Amino acid sequence: MKPLHKIAFALAAFLAAGLGQASAQVSLRGIYTASINSTLTLVVAVHDNNTLDAYLFDSGQQEVGKGTATIDASGSTNLTLIVDANDNLYLIHEVSAGVYSGDIGTVTPNGAETGGAFSFTSMKGDVGSGTFTTNAYTMSGSFTYSSGSFDFVAFRDAAANRFGNISTRGLVGTGQNVLIGGFIIDGGPKLVLVRVLGPGLAQYSITAPIMDPTVTLYHGQTPLASNTGWQNQSSPAIVSEIQATHLSPPAAGDDAILIQLEAGAYTSIVEGATGDTGTALVEVYEVLLD
């Protein structure tokens, strides 16, 4: 086994062990990337919260190391196209049985987000480009570089039948008189925004809103996340992600939790951060960022 492949398998085993210790309800599904050094880029695709694929793109040795699972078949050649949240493109091409080539590039969506263009450079320095279109059901397109022209179709889950929004307005008291908003996710994973309006209710002529609300999201008795003031997040990137939903709360004192959740029952509890009381609105949205 080549050293690169050994590294990939070791990374996959290490990451799998770490993910297994995480909450079974908070969804870890997605694409994760990291630069190992100047020539190595790691791409990890988490599929069902327990299994993952790990790929190492080595521009120094001009090859790709593959961790687990198989490459999806597309036409006469095996191809996988991965696009992460930052519109980086990772293309894995199975040249022959067990022999992989790879490409790294970027995706440029069009203004209407119904498609766009992408370009990439292979591990051997070949430059390629292509276009794609997307709707609620598929992503499809074509690309060309030195080894030929390729068409691809990737099916998506339909977004037509999905959870939209639930909300509850009530008085936030103390002790057992806190405001509770419960919801159930079926199927998962879903990216949800839990939003609590306190100071932001003043613009809607609510005369006694709670001015310093705090919200905690629970799965059973286990707290998953909490927030006091939606701009007070663990990183500035989360604030930007909340703004990208176009659902950011109207006042800085309002709360927001953006989190990806697996199927299950969840409870959001709203109370006064400093023991204050008043009216609050607790809302839960399903978010589609793509």
Secondary structure, 3 states (H helix, E strand, C coil): CCHHHHHHHHHHHHHHHHHHCCCCCECCCEEEEEECCCCEEEEEEECCCCCEEEEEEECCCCEEEECCCCCCEECCEEEEEEECCCCEEEEEEEEECCEEEEEEEEEEECCCCCEEEEEEEECCCCEEEEEEEECCCEEEEEEEECCEEEEEEEECCCCCCCCCEEEEEEEECCHHHCEEEEEEECCCCEEEEEEEECHHHHHHCCCCECCCEEEEEEECCEEEEEECCCCCCCCHHHHHHHHHCCCCCCCCCCEEEEEEECCEEEEEEEEECCCCCEEEEEEEEECCCC
